[in-house]
Each structure stands twice: as structure tokens, then as C-alpha cells.
Amino acid sequence: MDRQVIEQKLESLRRCLARIRQKNPVTVAELVSDPDAQDVLTLNLTRAVQRHETNG
């Protein structure tokens, strides 16, 4: 795999993880009561997994 492609994937993964850290509530109760945080976490976890799984 091309080095530039790997670097792009890593940067994308870093952005996903940063968003997860930013929106991760302190307690489960906070997460349950915040649908926006749920959406952000779900979307970025999904993206992170997809970035890891895709080739090329």
C-alpha cells in the first residue's frame, strides 16, 4: 500500500478518535440522555472501523 494512502488513513482515524474523545460523556446516564453524543460516537466508531478494514 502506498505510504501516502496509509498516512491519509491514519489521519482520518486520528480525527475519528479525537471526536470520540471530545463527545464521550463521563457517565452512561449522560450518554443515554444525549442523542447527539450517541450519534457522534456511533458515526465515528463506524468510520474508524471502516478505515481500518478498507484496503487501497
C-alpha positions in Angstrom: 0.0 0.0 0.0 1.2 3.5 -0.9 2.7 5.4 2.0 0.5 8.5 1.3 -2.6 6.3 1.4 -1.5 4.9 4.8 -0.9 8.4 6.2 -4.3 9.6 5.0 -6.0 6.6 6.6 -4.1 7.2 9.9 -5.0 10.9 9.9 -8.7 10.0 9.3 -8.5 7.5 12.1 -7.0 10.1 14.4 -9.8 12.6 13.6 -12.4 9.9 14.4 -10.7 9.1 17.7 -10.5 12.8 18.6 -14.2 13.3 18.0 -14.9 10.2 20.1 -12.8 11.6 22.9 -14.5 15.0 22.7 -18.0 13.7 22.8 -17.6 10.8 25.2 -19.7 11.6 28.2 -18.5 10.9 31.7 -21.3 8.6 32.7 -23.6 6.1 30.9 -26.6 8.1 32.1 -25.2 11.2 30.3 -24.8 9.1 27.1 -28.3 7.7 27.4 -29.8 11.2 27.7 -27.8 12.8 24.9 -28.8 11.5 21.4 -26.4 13.9 19.7 -23.4 12.4 21.6 -24.8 8.9 20.7 -24.8 9.8 17.0 -21.3 11.3 17.1 -19.9 8.3 18.9 -21.7 5.8 16.7 -20.7 7.5 13.4 -17.1 7.9 14.4 -16.7 4.4 15.8 -18.2 3.1 12.5 -15.8 5.3 10.4 -12.8 4.2 12.5 -13.6 0.5 11.9 -14.3 1.1 8.2 -11.0 3.0 7.8 -9.2 0.1 9.5 -10.8 -2.5 7.3 -10.6 -0.9 3.9 -7.7 -1.6 1.6 -6.5 0.9 -1.0 
